[in-house]
Amino acid sequence: MSSSPTGRLVGARINRKEDVRILTGKGRYIDDVHGRGVLSAYFVRSVVAHGRITRIDVEAARAMPGVAAIYTGADMAAMTNPVNLLPPMPNLVGPTFPVLAVDTVRHVGDPVAIVIATDRYTAEDAGALVDVDYDVLDPVISCDDAFAPGAPQLFDDVPGNLIFTDEASFGDVEEAFASADRIVTDVLDQHRWSCVPMEGRGGVATYDQATGGLTYEASTQSAHLLRIMLAGFTNQPINQLRVVANDIGGGFGLKFAICREDIAVCAAAKKLGGSVKWTEDRNENLTSAGSAREEKLTVEAAVRNDGTLLGLRVSMDMNLGAYPGMASAFAIPKQILFMLPGPYKIPAYAYSVRVAATNKATYVALRGPWAAETLARERLLDKIADELGMSPVELRRRNLITMADQPCPMGTGVPLETMTAAETFERLVSKVDLDAIRAEQAAARAEGRLLGFGIGTAFEPAPGTAAYWANIGFPAGSEPMKMRIEADGKVTAFTSQVPHGQGHETTLAQVIGDELGVGFDDVRVVFGDTDATPYSMMGTAGSKAAMMATGAATVAAREVKAKVLEIAAHMLEASPSDLQIENSVVSVKGVPTSGVPLAQIAMGAMLAPGLMPAGVDLKLEADTSYDGETGGWSSGSHACWVEIDPDTGKIEISRYVVVEDCGTMINPGVVDGQVFGAVAMGIGGMLLEHSAYGPDGQYVAATFMDYLMPSAPEIPEIEIDHLEYQAPTMIGPRGVGEGGTVIAPAALMNAIDDALRQVGGTRIEATPVTPTRILEAMGVIPRE
């Protein structure tokens, strides 16, 4: 019998099962991994942004008691293969670089040596004794610097510091602009900010000298991908390499794929024949882990005077930093530009992009990595509405793609179906009295107060469609799942997902419990172990789990259930179609008093197969996958109210409303948590967080004294309304983890611009929106 309640689990606000261990301090994070003989690693990092290493002296550090080994870039190059993470594709130039810097350092924090010692304290003290001399070179900080004639070159194999270029055109762009009543141009210069997970990067590598096996316990979002890449870079046979991911303190895109430190730690463990542990501290995380969102876009819109959008032209420069990650050099810029027309009828569209190598840390994926498109587009729409003297609500209404318009292509030709951005927008507008807002603003101005109101809407590929991902350059793929019923009737499911805060153990258990008729607590979800879980390159990324992992769980559960019912049909002398499983008991529908416990069937199939019905499949397991059917989109619309202090430039968000549609909610509590966190992240990214560099390439936000994180006082109460559109697919849920971070900056910035317009202030074109920028826009202080 089940040990926990059953019934309709999907849709219930069930407490997350993983929270029991996490909130009571029983989770297992990288810093919780201890063992006899585990050595600690510390990376010596460059203190200059760009320079030649002329001398590195490790002898004093090597002589320090407790130091097991020190490997310089040259040492590590002899133990590993050079790194190049980019695929061969047109207009993409992928530099090849060593695991640790050998001759040249290319950003502050570039690792130049790894110190291995008995403990972290000793390793850090020894690292301070490593003496490195540099011939300092001129740094390349911005895209303009990178593309300037005669600019210093970061890599010999990347001429002109140009990593990637791309351009495309859809529809008759020339005609659209020639026939327009007006052309409206806007500029967005978005700053660089960081993922900042609670737990930084890290891993524990253990090499078994007896078997030649290497195990890497890592803080990663993609265990199988990490395994493949580690095998190649460390020359470890992949059948003797295991990656394990346990509890992970957040990722937000940072922990996708591989970092150079992973390779170095594993290579050091192999060389020493033991265990080596590295945990990233906050200074390393902010300085070296990577950051994102540094793009400059110029957007032109061809518009009729009645507000009809005829076409868009966009040019974008992206600052990639020094070392390209696996997807950031090509997939993220393509995603930004393919998504930019968004949920609007854009009959003509053209874009071009340049991606620059600079002396900054790696550009990484950050929650909703395409978000620049929503920010640029939604701000442009407000500017168009202002120039036309039209309500921003009415302008959007005239151009949004509604459900009645679908199926239809979006502006980049990707087919759209069951995309509900317009419907979320109308639901949002129904909650807003724009006339009352304008009256309140006028009354506030008379009192010397400055209020603003902004909106934004968007949709996201969660998981998108095969056609969409083909355009981005990533295969859509299918989602695998293994599942079995154990001898006691409990269920074990093996997923390729690697959750890092999203609650997969809970939501997948809810889905499986409903499908199999077992209790929530009777389902165990196994993740993160490449020796146990099915292969998937992506792991947890791109908000695909809600649909894809749920789909895989549903397919696997139904296959296992069919086997159970076939066996029970013989035992109960009934047709399988007449049977049901409730509370872990198989019975004839309508006759629940006469049934067979699931545990009895499972135990008989495993331990006494000779006593079971003949001619049936007694292996109560499934190894299946889900193809995603026609895919799906999540949508959302946000409204933001702000008050700006005209004397200090401080921005206070007084109200925030979200209408979102992620399809069927598996667990409303989990959905709310994702929306709350995502909106907070978007607000923090616009107002506070800044991965700032000086003109010499020095990183100037290396602690939380300078890199400002949002806290409770900065985040308003967030009102959420769920649309829950039921798509005609087998799987109803869609992803919800990223939309809040994507749309929040747009709604917030539109509210700020709305407030500034009332006092004749200039438009904010560069972020972050600091009080200084507000006062400059208002003319209170001169621009720097």
C-alpha positions in Angstrom: 0.0 0.0 0.0 1.1 3.6 -0.6 2.8 5.3 2.3 1.6 8.8 1.2 -1.6 10.4 0.0 -2.6 9.9 -3.6 -5.2 11.5 -5.8 -4.8 14.4 -8.1 -1.2 15.6 -7.5 -0.7 17.7 -10.7 -2.1 21.2 -10.0 -1.7 20.9 -6.2 0.5 23.3 -4.2 2.6 20.5 -2.6 5.6 21.4 -0.5 8.8 20.6 -2.3 10.3 17.3 -1.2 13.9 18.5 -1.7 13.3 21.3 0.7 13.4 19.0 3.7 17.0 18.2 3.3 18.0 21.6 1.9 16.4 23.7 4.6 17.6 21.5 7.4 21.2 21.6 6.3 21.4 18.0 5.1 22.0 18.8 1.4 25.1 17.8 -0.3 26.9 20.6 -2.1 30.5 20.7 -3.3 31.8 22.2 -0.1 30.0 19.4 1.8 32.2 16.8 0.0 34.9 15.6 2.4 37.0 12.6 2.6 40.3 11.3 3.9 43.2 12.5 1.7 41.1 15.1 -0.3 43.4 17.9 -1.4 42.3 21.4 -2.0 43.0 23.5 -5.1 43.5 27.2 -5.5 43.9 29.1 -8.7 46.5 31.8 -9.1 45.0 34.4 -11.4 46.1 37.3 -13.5 46.1 40.7 -12.0 46.3 42.4 -15.4 43.7 42.5 -18.2 46.1 41.9 -21.0 49.7 41.0 -20.9 52.6 38.6 -21.7 53.8 36.3 -19.0 57.5 37.0 -18.9 58.3 35.0 -15.7 56.5 32.7 -13.3 58.4 31.5 -10.2 56.7 28.8 -8.1 59.6 27.5 -6.1 58.9 29.4 -2.9 55.3 28.2 -3.0 56.3 24.7 -3.8 58.5 24.6 -0.8 55.8 25.5 1.6 54.7 22.7 4.0 51.5 21.1 3.0 51.8 21.9 -0.7 51.3 18.7 -2.8 51.9 20.2 -6.3 51.8 23.4 -8.3 51.1 23.3 -12.0 51.7 26.3 -14.3 50.1 26.8 -17.7 53.0 25.0 -19.4 52.7 22.1 -16.9 48.9 21.9 -17.5 49.4 22.1 -21.3 51.4 18.9 -21.1 48.6 17.1 -19.2 45.6 18.4 -21.2 44.4 19.2 -24.7 43.9 22.8 -26.0 40.4 24.2 -25.6 38.2 25.2 -28.4 34.4 25.1 -27.7 33.0 26.4 -30.9 31.6 24.2 -33.8 32.7 24.7 -37.4 30.1 27.1 -39.0 30.2 30.0 -41.4 31.4 33.3 -40.1 32.4 31.9 -36.7 36.0 32.0 -35.7 36.8 29.9 -32.6 40.1 30.7 -30.9 42.1 27.8 -29.4 43.5 28.4 -26.0 45.2 26.5 -23.1 43.5 25.4 -19.9 45.7 27.7 -17.9 47.4 30.8 -19.5 50.8 29.9 -20.9 52.2 33.0 -22.7 49.3 35.5 -22.6 46.7 36.5 -20.1 43.5 38.0 -21.5 41.4 39.2 -18.5 41.8 40.0 -14.9 41.2 36.6 -13.2 42.6 34.5 -16.0 44.0 31.4 -14.3 47.8 31.1 -14.6 48.6 28.3 -12.1 46.8 25.8 -9.8 48.1 25.1 -6.3 47.2 21.8 -4.7 47.6 21.5 -0.9 46.4 19.7 2.1 43.7 22.4 2.8 42.3 25.6 1.2 44.1 27.9 3.6 47.5 26.4 2.8 46.7 26.5 -0.9 45.8 30.1 -0.8 48.9 31.1 1.3 51.1 29.2 -1.2 49.3 30.9 -4.1 50.3 34.2 -2.7 53.9 33.2 -3.0 53.7 32.4 -6.7 55.6 35.3 -8.4 54.4 36.3 -11.9 55.8 39.1 -14.0 53.9 40.5 -16.9 54.7 42.7 -19.9 51.4 44.7 -19.8 49.7 45.2 -23.1 47.0 47.6 -24.1 43.6 46.3 -23.1 40.6 45.9 -25.4 37.5 46.8 -23.2 34.6 47.6 -25.5 33.4 46.5 -28.9 34.5 49.8 -30.3 38.0 49.2 -29.0 38.0 45.7 -30.5 36.9 46.8 -33.9 39.1 49.9 -34.1 41.8 50.0 -36.8 45.1 48.9 -35.3 43.4 47.5 -32.2 45.5 45.0 -30.1 44.7 41.5 -31.2 43.6 39.0 -28.4 44.2 35.9 -30.5 46.4 35.3 -33.5 43.6 33.1 -35.0 40.9 35.7 -34.6 41.7 38.5 -37.1 40.3 41.9 -36.1 38.9 40.5 -32.8 35.8 39.4 -34.7 34.5 36.1 -33.4 31.2 36.0 -35.2 29.2 37.9 -37.8 25.7 37.2 -39.1 23.0 38.9 -41.1 19.6 38.0 -42.4 16.5 39.5 -44.0 12.9 38.5 -43.9 10.2 40.0 -46.1 10.7 43.2 -48.2 12.6 45.4 -45.9 13.3 48.1 -48.4 9.7 48.5 -49.4 8.6 48.6 -45.7 10.9 51.5 -45.0 10.2 53.3 -48.3 6.4 53.2 -47.7 6.5 54.2 -44.0 5.0 57.4 -42.7 7.9 57.7 -40.2 11.0 55.9 -39.1 11.6 55.7 -35.3 15.1 54.8 -34.1 16.1 53.7 -30.6 19.4 52.7 -29.0 20.0 50.3 -26.2 23.4 50.0 -24.6 22.9 47.2 -22.0 25.6 46.7 -19.3 27.2 43.5 -18.2 25.9 41.7 -15.2 26.4 38.3 -13.7 24.6 35.1 -12.7 25.7 35.1 -9.0 24.4 31.8 -7.8 24.5 31.2 -4.1 27.0 28.4 -4.7 29.8 29.2 -7.0 31.4 26.8 -9.4 33.4 23.9 -8.1 34.0 20.2 -8.1 35.8 17.3 -6.5 37.8 15.0 -8.8 38.9 11.6 -7.6 41.2 9.3 -9.6 41.2 5.6 -8.7 44.7 4.3 -9.4 43.5 0.7 -9.2 40.9 1.0 -12.0 42.0 4.1 -13.9 38.5 5.5 -13.2 37.9 9.3 -12.7 34.9 10.6 -10.9 34.1 14.3 -10.9 31.5 15.5 -8.4 30.5 18.8 -9.8 28.2 21.8 -9.5 26.9 21.6 -13.0 23.6 21.9 -15.0 24.7 19.4 -17.6 26.3 16.3 -16.3 26.5 14.3 -19.5 27.8 17.2 -21.6 30.4 17.9 -18.9 31.5 14.2 -19.0 32.0 14.2 -22.7 34.0 17.4 -22.7 36.1 16.4 -19.8 37.0 13.1 -21.4 38.3 14.9 -24.5 40.3 17.6 -22.8 41.9 15.3 -20.1 42.4 12.2 -22.4 40.3 10.1 -20.0 38.5 7.2 -21.6 34.8 8.1 -21.4 33.8 4.7 -20.1 36.1 5.3 -17.1 34.7 8.8 -16.4 31.7 9.5 -14.2 30.2 12.9 -13.4 28.0 13.3 -10.4 25.8 16.3 -9.6 24.1 16.4 -6.2 22.5 19.5 -4.7 23.4 22.6 -6.6 23.1 26.1 -5.2 21.8 27.7 -8.3 23.2 28.0 -11.8 21.1 30.6 -13.9 23.1 29.4 -17.0 26.6 29.8 -15.5 27.0 26.1 -14.9 26.1 24.9 -18.4 28.9 23.0 -20.3 32.4 23.3 -19.0 34.9 25.8 -17.5 38.7 25.6 -17.7 38.9 25.1 -14.0 37.0 21.8 -14.3 39.6 20.5 -16.7 42.5 21.6 -14.5 41.1 20.0 -11.3 40.5 16.7 -13.1 43.9 16.7 -14.7 45.5 17.4 -11.4 43.7 14.6 -9.7 44.8 12.2 -12.5 48.4 13.4 -12.2 48.4 13.0 -8.4 46.4 9.8 -8.3 44.0 11.0 -5.7 41.2 13.5 -4.9 41.3 17.3 -5.6 38.6 19.7 -4.5 38.0 23.2 -5.7 35.3 25.6 -4.5 35.0 29.0 -6.0 34.9 31.9 -3.6 32.7 35.0 -4.2 35.6 37.1 -5.5 36.5 34.5 -8.0 32.9 34.1 -9.0 32.4 37.8 -9.7 35.8 38.3 -11.4 36.4 35.1 -13.3 33.3 32.9 -13.7 31.8 35.0 -16.5 29.0 37.5 -17.0 26.5 38.4 -19.7 24.1 41.0 -21.2 26.7 43.3 -22.8 25.1 44.2 -26.1 24.5 47.4 -27.9 21.5 47.5 -30.3 20.3 50.1 -32.7 16.7 49.4 -33.7 14.8 51.2 -36.5 11.1 50.8 -37.0 9.1 51.6 -40.2 5.7 52.8 -38.9 2.4 54.1 -40.3 0.8 57.0 -38.5 -2.0 54.8 -37.3 0.6 52.7 -35.4 0.9 49.8 -37.8 4.4 48.3 -37.7 5.7 47.7 -41.2 9.3 46.6 -40.6 12.3 46.5 -38.3 16.0 46.9 -38.9 18.4 46.0 -36.1 22.2 46.1 -35.8 23.9 44.6 -32.7 27.4 44.5 -31.3 28.0 41.9 -28.5 31.0 42.0 -26.1 32.0 38.3 -25.8 34.9 38.7 -23.4 38.2 36.8 -23.9 37.3 33.1 -24.1 34.2 32.0 -26.0 31.9 29.6 -24.2 30.1 26.8 -25.9 27.1 28.7 -27.1 27.6 32.3 -26.3 29.5 33.2 -29.4 26.9 32.3 -31.9 23.7 30.8 -30.3 22.9 33.7 -28.0 23.3 36.5 -30.5 21.2 34.5 -33.0 18.6 33.8 -30.3 18.4 37.5 -29.5 18.0 38.5 -33.1 15.6 35.7 -34.1 13.4 36.6 -31.1 13.4 40.3 -31.5 10.2 40.7 -33.6 8.5 38.9 -30.7 4.7 38.4 -30.6 4.1 41.2 -33.0 3.0 41.3 -36.7 6.3 42.4 -38.4 6.1 41.7 -42.1 9.7 42.8 -42.8 12.8 42.4 -40.7 16.5 42.6 -41.2 19.4 42.2 -38.7 23.2 42.2 -38.5 25.5 41.3 -35.7 29.1 41.5 -34.8 30.6 39.6 -31.8 33.9 41.0 -30.4 36.7 39.4 -28.3 37.7 41.7 -25.5 39.8 41.6 -22.3 36.8 40.7 -20.1 35.7 37.4 -18.5 33.7 35.0 -20.7 30.2 35.9 -21.8 28.0 33.2 -20.4 24.3 32.3 -20.6 22.3 34.2 -18.0 18.6 33.4 -17.2 16.7 34.3 -20.4 19.9 34.9 -22.4 17.9 36.4 -25.3 16.5 39.1 -23.0 18.0 42.1 -24.9 15.5 41.6 -27.6 12.5 42.1 -25.3 14.1 45.1 -23.7 15.0 46.8 -27.0 11.7 46.0 -28.7 9.3 46.9 -25.8 11.1 50.2 -25.2 11.0 51.0 -28.9 7.3 50.4 -28.9 6.8 52.9 -26.1 8.9 55.4 -28.0 6.8 54.9 -31.1 3.6 55.4 -29.1 4.9 58.6 -27.6 5.9 60.0 -31.0 2.4 59.1 -32.4 0.6 60.5 -29.3 -0.9 57.1 -28.8 -1.4 54.9 -25.8 1.3 52.2 -25.4 -1.6 49.8 -24.8 -3.3 50.7 -28.0 -0.1 50.5 -30.1 0.5 47.0 -28.9 -3.1 45.9 -29.4 -2.9 47.0 -33.1 0.2 44.9 -33.7 0.1 41.8 -31.4 -0.4 38.4 -32.9 -3.5 36.9 -31.3 -4.6 33.3 -31.1 -7.0 34.0 -33.9 -4.1 34.9 -36.2 -2.3 31.5 -35.6 -0.8 29.4 -37.0 1.3 32.1 -38.6 5.0 32.9 -38.9 6.7 35.3 -36.5 8.9 38.0 -38.0 11.8 35.7 -38.6 9.7 33.1 -40.4 9.5 30.6 -37.5 6.0 29.1 -37.3 3.9 30.2 -34.3 1.1 28.2 -32.9 -0.6 28.4 -29.4 1.4 31.4 -28.5 -0.7 33.5 -26.0 1.2 36.8 -25.5 -1.7 38.8 -26.7 -4.1 37.0 -24.4 -1.8 37.6 -21.4 -1.6 41.3 -22.4 -5.4 41.6 -22.5 -5.7 40.0 -19.1 -3.1 42.4 -17.8 -4.8 45.4 -19.3 -8.1 44.4 -17.6 -6.3 44.8 -14.3 -5.0 48.3 -15.1 -7.0 51.5 -15.3 -4.8 53.7 -17.5 -7.0 56.8 -17.2 -6.8 56.6 -13.4 -3.0 56.1 -13.6 -2.6 59.3 -15.7 -4.8 61.2 -13.3 -2.8 60.0 -10.4 0.4 61.0 -12.1 -0.9 64.5 -12.7 -1.9 64.9 -9.1 1.4 63.7 -8.0 3.3 66.1 -10.2 1.4 69.0 -8.5 2.8 67.7 -5.2 6.3 67.5 -6.5 6.2 63.7 -6.9 7.2 61.8 -10.0 5.3 58.6 -10.9 5.8 56.3 -13.9 3.9 53.4 -15.4 5.3 50.8 -17.8 4.3 47.6 -19.5 6.0 44.9 -21.5 5.0 41.6 -23.1 6.9 38.7 -24.7 7.0 35.0 -25.3 9.8 32.5 -24.8 10.9 29.2 -26.3 10.0 26.9 -23.4 10.8 24.6 -25.0 10.2 26.2 -28.4 9.9 24.2 -31.6 12.3 22.1 -33.7 12.2 24.8 -36.4 13.1 27.5 -34.0 16.1 25.7 -32.6 17.3 24.7 -36.1 17.5 28.4 -36.9 19.5 29.1 -33.7 21.9 26.3 -34.5 21.0 23.9 -31.8 19.3 20.6 -32.3 16.0 20.4 -30.5 16.4 16.7 -29.6 14.2 14.5 -27.5 14.1 14.0 -23.7 14.9 10.5 -22.3 13.6 8.9 -19.1 14.2 5.6 -17.4 11.7 4.3 -14.9 11.1 1.1 -12.9 8.8 -0.2 -10.2 10.8 -1.7 -7.4 9.9 -4.9 -5.6 8.0 -3.0 -2.8 5.9 -1.1 -5.4 7.7 2.1 -5.1 8.8 3.9 -8.2 12.3 5.1 -9.3 12.6 7.5 -12.2 16.0 8.4 -13.8 16.1 11.8 -15.5 18.8 13.5 -17.5 17.7 16.8 -15.9 20.1 18.3 -13.4 17.9 20.5 -11.2 19.5 23.4 -9.3 16.6 24.9 -7.5 13.7 24.4 -9.8 12.0 21.6 -7.8 12.2 18.7 -10.3 12.1 16.1 -7.6 8.7 17.4 -6.6 7.1 18.2 -10.0 8.2 15.0 -11.7 7.0 13.0 -8.7 3.6 14.7 -9.0 3.3 13.8 -12.6 4.5 10.2 -12.1 2.3 9.7 -9.1 -0.8 10.7 -11.0 0.1 8.6 -14.0 0.8 5.4 -12.0 -1.7 5.9 -9.2 0.9 5.9 -6.5 1.7 8.3 -3.6 3.9 11.4 -4.0 6.3 10.1 -1.4 6.5 6.7 -3.2 8.3 8.3 -6.2 12.1 8.8 -6.1 13.7 10.9 -8.8 17.3 10.2 -9.6 19.4 12.8 -11.4 22.9 14.0 -12.0 24.8 10.7 -12.1 26.1 9.8 -15.5 26.4 6.2 -14.5 22.7 5.9 -13.8 20.8 8.5 -15.8 20.0 8.5 -19.5 22.1 10.6 -21.8 21.1 14.1 -22.8 23.4 16.9 -23.9 21.4 19.8 -22.5 20.8 18.7 -18.9 18.7 21.4 -17.3 18.7 24.5 -19.5 16.4 26.6 -21.6 13.2 26.1 -19.5 12.6 22.9 -21.3 12.0 20.6 -18.3 8.4 21.5 -17.7 7.3 20.2 -21.0 10.1 17.8 -22.1 10.9 16.1 -18.8 7.3 16.0 -17.9 6.6 14.4 -21.3 9.3 11.9 -20.8 8.0 11.0 -17.4 4.5 10.6 -18.8 5.6 8.4 -21.6 7.7 6.2 -19.3 5.0 5.9 -16.7 2.3 4.9 -19.2 4.6 2.2 -20.6 5.2 0.8 -17.1 1.6 1.1 -16.2 0.6 -0.9 -19.3 2.8 -3.7 -18.2 1.3 -3.7 -14.7 -2.2 -3.7 -16.0 -1.4 -6.6 -18.4 -0.2 -8.7 -15.5 -3.1 -7.7 -13.3 -5.6 -8.5 -16.0 -4.7 -12.1 -15.8 -4.8 -12.1 -12.0 -8.1 -10.3 -11.8 -9.6 -12.0 -14.9 -10.5 -8.6 -16.5 -9.5 -6.6 -19.5 -6.6 -4.2 -18.9 -8.9 -1.4 -20.2 -11.2 -2.1 -17.3 -8.5 -1.7 -14.6 -7.2 1.2 -12.6 -4.4 1.9 -10.2 -5.4 3.9 -7.1 -3.4 4.2 -3.9 -1.0 1.7 -5.3 -3.7 -1.0 -5.7 -4.8 -2.4 -9.1 -8.5 -3.0 -9.2 -11.5 -3.3 -11.6 -13.0 0.1 -12.2 -16.0 0.5 -10.0 -15.0 -2.4 -7.8 -12.2 -1.0 -5.6 -12.7 -3.5 -2.8 -11.3 -6.4 -4.9 -7.7 -5.6 -6.1 -4.1 -6.5 -6.1 -1.5 -4.3 -4.4 1.1 -3.0 -6.8 3.8 -4.3 -4.5 2.5 -7.8 -4.8 2.7 -7.6 -8.6 6.2 -6.1 -8.5 7.6 -8.5 -6.0 6.1 -11.5 -7.9 7.6 -10.2 -11.2 11.0 -9.8 -9.6 11.3 -12.7 -7.1 8.8 -15.3 -8.3 8.4 -15.0 -12.1 7.5 -18.7 -12.3 4.3 -18.0 -10.3 3.3 -15.1 -12.5 0.9 -15.2 -15.5 2.6 -16.7 -18.6 3.2 -14.7 -21.8 3.4 -11.2 -20.2 6.3 -8.8 -19.8 7.5 -9.1 -16.2 10.2 -6.4 -16.5 8.4 -3.5 -14.9 10.7 -0.9 -16.5 10.7 1.6 -19.3 13.5 3.3 -21.2 11.8 5.8 -23.3 11.9 9.4 -24.7 9.6 12.2 -25.5 9.9 14.1 -28.8 8.2 17.3 -27.7 5.4 16.9 -30.2 4.9 20.3 -31.8 6.7 22.1 -29.0 5.4 25.1 -27.1 5.8 28.7 -26.0 5.3 30.4 -22.7 4.1 34.0 -22.6 3.7 36.8 -20.2 2.9 40.4 -19.8 4.1 42.7 -16.9 3.1 46.1 -15.5 5.3 48.2 -13.3 4.6 51.3 -11.3 7.5 53.4 -10.1 8.1 56.6 -8.1 11.3 58.5 -8.7 12.7 60.9 -6.0 13.5 64.0 -8.1 16.1 65.1 -5.5 18.1 61.9 -5.2 17.2 59.9 -8.3 16.2 56.9 -6.3 13.7 54.6 -7.9 11.0 52.9 -5.8 8.8 50.2 -7.4 5.4 50.7 -5.8 3.5 47.9 -7.6 4.2 45.1 -9.9 1.7 42.8 -11.8 2.5 39.7 -13.8 0.1 37.7 -16.1 1.9 34.6 -17.2 1.0 31.5 -19.2 3.1 28.4 -18.8 0.2 26.1 -19.7 -1.0 23.6 -17.1 0.7 24.3 -13.7 2.1 21.1 -12.2 2.7 22.9 -8.9 1.4 26.5 -8.5 3.8 27.1 -5.6 6.8 26.2 -7.7 5.5 28.4 -10.5 5.0 31.4 -8.2 8.5 30.9 -6.8 10.0 30.9 -10.3 8.2 34.0 -11.2 9.1 35.8 -8.0 12.7 35.0 -8.3 12.9 35.8 -12.0 11.3 39.2 -11.6 13.6 40.0 -8.7 16.6 39.1 -10.9 15.4 41.3 -13.7 14.9 44.2 -11.4 18.3 43.7 -9.8 20.0 43.5 -13.1 18.6 46.9 -14.2 18.9 48.9 -11.1 21.8 47.5 -9.1 24.0 44.7 -10.5 26.9 45.7 -12.7 30.0 43.7 -13.7 32.0 46.8 -14.1 35.5 47.3 -15.6 37.8 50.3 -15.5 39.5 51.7 -18.6 42.5 49.6 -17.8 40.5 46.4 -17.8 40.5 46.0 -14.0 37.4 44.5 -12.6 35.9 47.0 -10.1 33.0 45.0 -8.6 34.7 42.0 -7.1 32.8 42.0 -3.8 29.2 42.5 -2.7 30.3 46.0 -1.5 30.5 47.0 -5.1 28.4 44.4 -7.0 25.0 45.3 -5.5 22.5 42.5 -5.2 18.8 43.1 -4.7 17.4 42.5 -1.3 13.8 42.4 0.1 13.4 46.2 0.4 14.2 46.7 -3.3 11.6 44.1 -4.5 7.9 44.9 -4.3 5.1 42.6 -3.7 4.5 40.8 -7.0 0.9 40.1 -8.0 0.6 37.1 -10.3 -2.3 35.9 -12.4 -2.0 32.6 -14.3 -3.6 32.1 -17.7 -3.0 28.3 -18.1 -3.9 27.9 -21.7 -4.4 24.3 -22.6 -2.4 23.5 -25.8 -3.6 20.6 -27.9 -0.5 18.5 -27.0 -0.3 15.5 -24.7 1.8 17.5 -22.3 0.2 20.7 -21.0 3.0 22.4 -18.9 5.6 24.7 -20.4 8.7 26.3 -18.9 8.4 29.3 -16.6 11.9 29.9 -15.2 13.1 32.7 -17.5 10.2 34.9 -18.6 10.2 37.1 -15.5 13.9 38.0 -15.9 13.2 38.7 -19.6 10.2 41.0 -19.3 10.8 42.7 -16.0 13.6 45.0 -17.3 11.4 46.2 -20.1 8.4 47.0 -17.9 10.6 48.7 -15.4 12.5 50.7 -18.0 9.3 51.8 -19.7 7.9 53.0 -16.3 11.1 55.0 -15.7 11.0 56.6 -19.1 7.3 57.4 -18.6 8.2 59.2 -15.4 11.0 61.1 -17.0 8.8 62.2 -19.9 6.6 64.1 -17.5 9.4 66.4 -16.5 11.0 66.8 -20.0 13.8 64.4 -19.1 15.9 62.6 -21.7 15.4 59.0 -22.5 17.6 56.4 -20.8 19.7 54.6 -23.4 22.3 52.9 -21.3 22.0 50.7 -18.3 22.2 50.1 -15.3 19.8 52.8 -14.2 21.6 54.3 -11.3 20.4 57.4 -9.4 23.2 59.3 -11.1 21.8 58.4 -14.6 18.3 59.5 -13.5 19.6 62.9 -12.3 21.5 63.3 -15.5 18.4 62.5 -17.6 16.4 65.1 -15.6 19.1 67.7 -16.1 19.7 68.0 -12.3 23.4 67.2 -12.8 25.6 67.4 -15.9 26.3 64.2 -17.8 29.7 62.6 -17.2 
